Amino acid sequence: MSETRKLSLPIVQLAQQNEEFRQVIWTGDKTQLVLMAIPEGGEIGGEVHEGHDQLLYFVAGSGLATIGNVETEIREGDVGIVPSGTYHNFRNTGSGMLKLFTTYSPPEHAPGTEHSTKAEADSEG
């Protein structure tokens, strides 16, 4: 799916159908909307976003969230809140894909970014 200019989307359905590690679907001046799918045993990867708040909304699967020094189990219906400058990682500890949509404020990725796998995302820096 290429980036859209639509302002109303069935986001949970789109996230549940997504099979790509990362897919930017909308970018505005101050916010970005991204779909993600993390395979069994996979992870987003520990990182810190300076100057970017991030909200992650989980729509399928289960896992473990590390935000700062706190680890919490996550599952469908949960949200992870990552303030700017906070270390975070999200790991899929369940069976099947961990699927979510996330917002970055301000945008973190180039508009239209797509990565089929974490390895592809890591190779692009």
C-alpha positions as CSV (number, residue, x, y, z in Angstrom):
1,M,0.0,0.0,0.0
2,S,1.5,3.3,-0.9
3,E,1.1,6.3,1.3
4,T,-2.4,7.8,1.3
5,R,-3.8,11.3,1.5
6,K,-7.1,9.9,2.9
7,L,-8.1,11.3,6.3
8,S,-10.2,8.5,7.5
9,L,-9.0,4.9,7.4
10,P,-10.0,1.5,8.8
11,I,-6.6,1.4,10.7
12,V,-7.2,-1.7,12.8
13,Q,-8.2,-3.7,9.7
14,L,-5.2,-2.3,7.8
15,A,-2.8,-3.2,10.7
16,Q,-4.3,-6.7,11.0
17,Q,-3.8,-7.3,7.3
18,N,-0.3,-5.9,7.1
19,E,2.6,-8.4,6.7
20,E,5.4,-5.8,6.3
21,F,7.8,-5.0,9.1
22,R,7.3,-1.2,8.6
23,Q,5.0,0.6,6.2
24,V,4.5,4.4,6.4
25,I,0.9,5.0,5.3
26,W,0.4,8.7,6.1
27,T,2.8,11.6,6.9
28,G,1.7,15.1,8.0
29,D,3.7,18.1,9.1
30,K,3.6,17.0,12.8
31,T,2.6,13.4,12.9
32,Q,3.2,10.1,11.0
33,L,1.1,6.9,10.9
34,V,2.9,3.6,10.4
35,L,1.9,-0.1,10.2
36,M,4.2,-2.7,11.7
37,A,4.2,-6.5,11.8
38,I,6.8,-8.3,14.0
39,P,7.3,-12.1,13.4
40,E,7.4,-14.7,16.1
41,G,10.6,-14.3,18.2
42,G,11.3,-10.9,16.5
43,E,11.5,-7.4,17.9
44,I,11.4,-3.8,16.8
45,G,14.9,-3.4,18.2
46,G,16.1,-1.3,21.1
47,E,16.2,2.4,20.2
48,V,15.7,6.0,21.4
49,H,14.0,8.7,19.4
50,E,15.2,12.1,20.4
51,G,12.6,14.8,19.7
52,H,9.9,12.2,18.7
53,D,7.0,10.9,20.9
54,Q,5.7,7.5,19.8
55,L,2.4,5.7,20.5
56,L,2.1,2.1,19.6
57,Y,-1.4,0.5,19.3
58,F,-1.4,-3.4,19.3
59,V,-4.1,-5.1,17.3
60,A,-3.0,-8.7,17.2
61,G,-0.5,-11.0,19.0
62,S,1.3,-10.7,22.3
63,G,4.8,-9.6,23.5
64,L,7.0,-7.8,25.9
65,A,7.4,-4.0,26.0
66,T,10.5,-2.4,27.4
67,I,10.0,1.3,27.9
68,G,12.7,2.9,30.0
69,N,13.5,0.5,32.8
70,V,10.1,-1.1,32.9
71,E,9.1,-4.4,31.2
72,T,5.4,-5.0,30.6
73,E,3.5,-7.8,28.8
74,I,1.5,-6.5,25.8
75,R,-1.4,-7.9,23.8
76,E,-4.2,-6.9,21.4
77,G,-5.9,-3.8,22.7
78,D,-2.9,-2.4,24.5
79,V,-1.0,0.9,23.8
80,G,2.6,1.6,24.4
81,I,3.6,5.2,25.1
82,V,7.2,6.2,24.4
83,P,8.1,9.8,25.4
84,S,10.9,11.5,23.4
85,G,14.3,10.4,24.6
86,T,13.2,7.2,26.2
87,Y,14.8,3.8,25.4
88,H,12.3,1.3,24.1
89,N,11.9,-2.1,22.5
90,F,9.0,-4.4,21.7
91,R,9.4,-8.1,21.3
92,N,7.0,-10.7,20.0
93,T,6.9,-13.5,22.6
94,G,3.6,-15.0,21.3
95,S,2.7,-17.2,18.4
96,G,1.8,-15.6,15.1
97,M,2.7,-12.0,14.2
98,L,2.6,-9.1,16.6
99,K,0.7,-6.5,14.6
100,L,0.3,-2.8,15.4
101,F,0.0,0.7,14.1
102,T,2.1,3.5,15.5
103,T,2.3,7.2,15.4
104,Y,5.4,9.4,15.5
105,S,5.2,13.1,16.5
106,P,6.9,14.6,14.6
107,P,7.4,12.2,11.7
108,E,10.4,9.8,12.1
109,H,10.6,8.1,8.6
110,A,10.7,9.4,5.1
111,P,7.2,9.5,3.6
112,G,6.3,6.3,1.8
113,T,9.0,4.2,3.6
114,E,8.4,0.4,3.3
115,H,10.5,-2.3,4.8
116,S,9.5,-6.0,4.3
117,T,11.7,-7.2,7.2
118,K,13.7,-5.8,10.1
119,A,16.9,-6.8,8.3
120,E,15.9,-4.6,5.4
121,A,15.1,-1.7,7.8
122,D,18.4,-2.1,9.6
123,S,20.4,-2.1,6.3
124,E,18.9,1.3,5.4
125,G,20.1,2.7,8.7
